[in-house]
Amino acid sequence: MPVSSGLEKYFDAQQKKRTMQNMKKRFADLEWKIDPAFMQSFVSFHDKIMGIVNENPESSDMVMQEVDELTKHIERTKWKYELKKAEVIIKNSEKL
């Protein structure tokens, strides 16, 4: 069923808005997991990605896929770090 161009623009704008809000939320969720020393670089990365999405809304699916991969990688790295930290604590407690 065809829709008017005004209605189509409205729905496209709403989808873009939801995508941007979702992407901003995902970045905010990642932000607390990032080392403060790395934060300046992350802020620059965030600004570049959001600029790409603003200029090319059709790239948002690809960007979200990459953010998903980044999230998985950060979670895996954090998990490995926590395991190593636990291993050191256990070894040190056994020495006592």
C-alpha positions as a Markdown table, in Angstrom:
| # | Residue | x | y | z |
|---|---|---|---|---|
| 1 | Met | 0.0 | 0.0 | 0.0 |
| 2 | Pro | 1.6 | 3.3 | -1.0 |
| 3 | Val | 2.1 | 6.0 | 1.5 |
| 4 | Ser | 2.6 | 9.7 | 1.0 |
| 5 | Ser | 6.1 | 11.0 | 0.8 |
| 6 | Gly | 5.5 | 13.1 | 4.0 |
| 7 | Leu | 4.5 | 10.1 | 5.9 |
| 8 | Glu | 7.4 | 8.1 | 4.6 |
| 9 | Lys | 9.8 | 10.9 | 5.6 |
| 10 | Tyr | 8.2 | 10.9 | 9.1 |
| 11 | Phe | 8.7 | 7.1 | 9.5 |
| 12 | Asp | 12.3 | 7.3 | 8.2 |
| 13 | Ala | 13.1 | 10.1 | 10.7 |
| 14 | Gln | 11.6 | 8.1 | 13.5 |
| 15 | Gln | 13.6 | 5.1 | 12.6 |
| 16 | Lys | 16.8 | 7.2 | 12.4 |
| 17 | Lys | 16.0 | 8.7 | 15.8 |
| 18 | Arg | 15.5 | 5.3 | 17.4 |
| 19 | Thr | 18.7 | 4.0 | 15.8 |
| 20 | Met | 20.7 | 7.0 | 17.0 |
| 21 | Gln | 19.2 | 6.7 | 20.5 |
| 22 | Asn | 20.0 | 3.0 | 20.6 |
| 23 | Met | 23.6 | 3.6 | 19.4 |
| 24 | Lys | 24.1 | 6.4 | 22.0 |
| 25 | Lys | 22.9 | 4.0 | 24.7 |
| 26 | Arg | 25.2 | 1.2 | 23.5 |
| 27 | Phe | 28.2 | 3.6 | 23.6 |
| 28 | Ala | 27.1 | 4.8 | 27.1 |
| 29 | Asp | 26.9 | 1.2 | 28.2 |
| 30 | Leu | 30.4 | 0.6 | 26.9 |
| 31 | Glu | 31.9 | 3.8 | 28.3 |
| 32 | Trp | 32.0 | 2.6 | 32.0 |
| 33 | Lys | 33.9 | -0.5 | 30.9 |
| 34 | Ile | 36.7 | 1.4 | 29.3 |
| 35 | Asp | 40.0 | 2.2 | 31.0 |
| 36 | Pro | 40.1 | 5.9 | 31.9 |
| 37 | Ala | 43.5 | 6.2 | 30.2 |
| 38 | Phe | 41.9 | 5.1 | 27.0 |
| 39 | Met | 38.8 | 7.3 | 27.4 |
| 40 | Gln | 40.1 | 10.2 | 25.4 |
| 41 | Ser | 40.7 | 8.0 | 22.4 |
| 42 | Phe | 37.2 | 6.4 | 22.9 |
| 43 | Val | 35.6 | 9.8 | 22.9 |
| 44 | Ser | 37.3 | 10.6 | 19.6 |
| 45 | Phe | 36.2 | 7.2 | 18.2 |
| 46 | His | 32.6 | 7.8 | 19.4 |
| 47 | Asp | 32.4 | 11.3 | 17.8 |
| 48 | Lys | 33.8 | 9.9 | 14.4 |
| 49 | Ile | 31.3 | 7.0 | 14.4 |
| 50 | Met | 28.3 | 9.3 | 15.2 |
| 51 | Gly | 29.5 | 11.7 | 12.5 |
| 52 | Ile | 29.5 | 8.8 | 10.0 |
| 53 | Val | 26.0 | 7.7 | 11.0 |
| 54 | Asn | 24.7 | 11.3 | 10.9 |
| 55 | Glu | 26.1 | 11.8 | 7.4 |
| 56 | Asn | 25.1 | 8.3 | 6.1 |
| 57 | Pro | 22.1 | 6.9 | 8.0 |
| 58 | Glu | 22.1 | 3.9 | 5.8 |
| 59 | Ser | 25.4 | 2.8 | 7.4 |
| 60 | Ser | 23.8 | 2.5 | 10.8 |
| 61 | Asp | 23.2 | -1.3 | 10.5 |
| 62 | Met | 26.8 | -1.9 | 9.7 |
| 63 | Val | 28.0 | 0.4 | 12.5 |
| 64 | Met | 25.7 | -1.4 | 15.0 |
| 65 | Gln | 27.1 | -4.7 | 13.9 |
| 66 | Glu | 30.6 | -3.4 | 14.5 |
| 67 | Val | 29.6 | -2.0 | 17.9 |
| 68 | Asp | 28.2 | -5.4 | 18.8 |
| 69 | Glu | 31.5 | -7.0 | 17.9 |
| 70 | Leu | 33.4 | -4.4 | 20.0 |
| 71 | Thr | 31.1 | -5.1 | 22.9 |
| 72 | Lys | 31.8 | -8.8 | 22.7 |
| 73 | His | 35.5 | -8.2 | 22.5 |
| 74 | Ile | 35.5 | -5.9 | 25.5 |
| 75 | Glu | 33.4 | -8.3 | 27.5 |
| 76 | Arg | 35.8 | -11.2 | 26.7 |
| 77 | Thr | 38.8 | -9.2 | 27.5 |
| 78 | Lys | 37.3 | -8.0 | 30.8 |
| 79 | Trp | 36.3 | -11.6 | 31.7 |
| 80 | Lys | 39.9 | -12.9 | 31.0 |
| 81 | Tyr | 41.3 | -10.0 | 33.1 |
| 82 | Glu | 39.0 | -10.9 | 36.0 |
| 83 | Leu | 40.0 | -14.6 | 35.8 |
| 84 | Lys | 43.7 | -13.7 | 35.9 |
| 85 | Lys | 43.1 | -11.4 | 38.8 |
| 86 | Ala | 41.2 | -14.2 | 40.7 |
| 87 | Glu | 44.1 | -16.6 | 39.9 |
| 88 | Val | 46.6 | -14.2 | 41.4 |
| 89 | Ile | 44.4 | -13.7 | 44.5 |
| 90 | Ile | 44.0 | -17.4 | 45.0 |
| 91 | Lys | 47.7 | -18.1 | 44.6 |
| 92 | Asn | 48.6 | -15.3 | 47.1 |
| 93 | Ser | 46.0 | -16.6 | 49.6 |
| 94 | Glu | 47.4 | -20.1 | 49.3 |
| 95 | Lys | 50.9 | -18.8 | 50.2 |
| 96 | Leu | 49.6 | -17.4 | 53.6 |
